[in-house]
Amino acid sequence: MTILATAHSDPNNRGTGNDEPMIMVLSFGKGRFFHTAIGHEAVALSCVGFITTFQRGTEWAATGKVTQKVPVSFPTATTVSYRVDIAEKDPEFRKGTTVNPTAAPPTQQAK
């Protein structure tokens, strides 16, 4: 297993206090596996970072290569980037009962 990304599991939020694997790849025989623990609701699924890693990870699992480029709107350490058209598909987002990704400064709109 190769861990590609981790996230800190905050003990103040019932976490372990460790950096936990979030994105990983595995090879087994002639097979390749891509796994992500990210993306459990519409706002997370609309993140350009999630979309990009999911597309590139599944391309690698299917072909063994990654040809898709990382978009200019990919999130950085100081920016977030969401596809609002995807987040808007969540009825809770439309009602305003979930986090609005465009309200989190600094924000980039993905094209």
BELCOR-V635623 format. One record per backbone hydrogen bond with DSSP energy under -1.0 kcal/mol. NH is the residue of the N-H (numbers start at 1). CO is the residue of the C=O. If there is no record, write none. Layout:
nh,co
NH,CO
NH,CO
This chain:
nh,co
2,25
4,23
5,23
7,20
9,18
13,10
14,11
15,10
17,9
20,7
22,5
23,5
24,35
25,2
26,33
28,31
31,28
33,26
35,24
37,22
45,41
46,42
47,44
48,81
51,47
52,48
53,49
54,50
55,51
56,52
57,53
58,54
59,55
60,56
61,57
62,58
63,59
64,60
74,71
80,106
82,108
83,46
86,83
87,83
88,84
89,86
90,87
94,90
95,91
97,92
103,100
108,80
110,82
